[in-house]
Amino acid sequence: MSRFRRLTGAAAAAAVAAATALTLMPTAAEAAVTLPPTHAKFDYQIGGAYTPPAGVQVVTRDRTASPAAGLYNICYVNAFQVQPGEQSQWDSDLLLRDSAGRLVIDEDWGEPLLDIRGAKAARVAAKVNGWIDGCATKGYKAIEPDNYDSYERSKNLITTAQARTYLKLLADHAHVKNLAIAQKNTVDLAQYRTSVGLDFAVAEECGQYSECGSYVDYFGNNVIVIEYTNTGRTRACSGFGSTLSIVQRDVDVSTPGTSGYVRKTC
């Protein structure tokens, strides 16, 4: 399933302005884990695992899939929202509800948001950290926790501070398991990468919306770019094709041989 989000130009500009040399320095967590190789051939396989194309060094797969042998594998985890078909696996009070008691839903994907406010954050993290344990056991090297930006869809019920606090619980646990952890999108919060404990970035459509440089300001060349249009890929490759890992996939992130499959690189 694809997870691309639009990011505001104004917020990205603010993030660039806030960048400092300090954010590019290795953190203690970075020293303890293995980061993905930079400017590596990458494939995004969260819609289904398949034999990676020749030359691919880094691949992202869903947590339910096995890693690709011999490659650097990133484990995709939907950490802030409920995957379709998995609502019954969550305690009802951990699903975010509005003042009328209605579930708060990400309408684009039909996914209820998780309630990460206050003491509930630890309970949600305990379940997600169990998935992270599974990724480590399977042999993954890193975690990609998706929907960090779910606060934007929370009807103002979740704050950015609560999102950061919760994600730090996941980051700390991932590092205990010797796993690197990515910031997925949400360039608005990249300035907090060190305090949250994030090691690299996975940026969807930063070429499309001219935001790749904002990620580089905070993560250096430890940025993986996924584009969904020819325009976005062309822009990303033009500005960062010699330094970042860049791939274009179809929006459904489908498998080879199926209708709509797209995979292009610089």
Secondary structure, 3 states (H helix, E strand, C coil): CCCCCCCCHHHHHHHHHHCCHHHHCCCHHHHHCCCCCCCCCEEEECCCCCCCCCCCCEEEEECCCCCCCCCEEEEEEECCECCCCCHHHCCHHHECECCCCCECEECCCCEEEECCCCCHHHHHHHHHHHHHHHHHHHCCCEEEEECHHHHHHCCCCCCHHHHHHHHHHHHHHHHHCCCEEEEECCHHHHHHHHHHCCCEEEEECCCCCCCHHHHHHHHCCCEEEEECCHHHHHHHHHHHCCCCEEEEECCCCCCCCCCCCCEECC
